Amino acid sequence: MEEINNIEVVPCTESDYLKPFRVHYSQNGTKKSWDFMRTHDSVSVLIFNTTSHCFVLVKQFRPAVYMCEWEKAKTQPPKSAEKTEEGAAEAATESQQGQSASEGESSSQWLPASAGVTYELCAGLVDKPDLSLEEIARQEVLEECGYDVPASKLKKITSYRSGVGVTGAKQTMFYAEVSDDNCVSPGGGEPKEGELIEVVKVPLHEAMTFAYDERIPKTMGVIFSFIWFHNNMSPKYKISTNV
């Protein structure tokens, strides 16, 4: 999907999105400490196209996912090799290349970009205090997926805490029905914000198979929203979601 190169991992000394803190407190008389990140709340939108009877998702490269997969691959034991001069030379080369990411990695050691690509609901940060959650969600649908939907047409599904061990931020999930007539652009995100998003359509009859296929990297929001749709909206369309 992407060409990812020139990877460099450096310390994060300041950020517009994450602020690390440590809180000290007592719980039932026991002193405790906890490290957490302060970050923005967010919105997400389950988009259903009534013209083609499909869900509209976004697909994008997530550096955090990529680095988690890289760390996991890095700690796996090397494959056994025969005791040959060629094998010994190869092992020596791998040993020399086995530096930490912060010290610089050989390009051959990095995983393919696909290791960091995930399927997600259209979503965005709540970082515009003058706008309602519905209006922020509407803007995200337009920017990321290309559909112009009035904020009044967004139906709130629920809100929940995400990343409770690290951030505790709240995400509010909406549902939006669109048609091909609402499509005013190809979407793809806001380039000036560094977004590079691929719009993906999942047919309604394949939704639950997609949701439960662990080989497809996706967020919990996708799984939960598909289940919500199956329980609350599928009878309206009289089409099986293939549970």
Buried (B, 14 or more C-beta within 10 A) or exposed (E): EBEBEEBEBEEEEEEEEEEEEEEEEEEEEEEEEEEBBEBBBBBBBBBBBBEBEBBBBBBBBBEEBBBEBBEEEEEEEEEEEEEEEEEEEEEEEBEEEEEEBEEEBEEEBBBEBEBBBBBBBBBBBBEEEEBEBBBBBBBBBBBBBBBEBEBEBBBEBEBEEBEEEBBBBBBBBBBBBBEEEBBEEEBBBBEEEEBEBBBBEBBBEBBBBBBEEEEEBBBEBBBBBBBBBBEEBBEEEEEEBBE
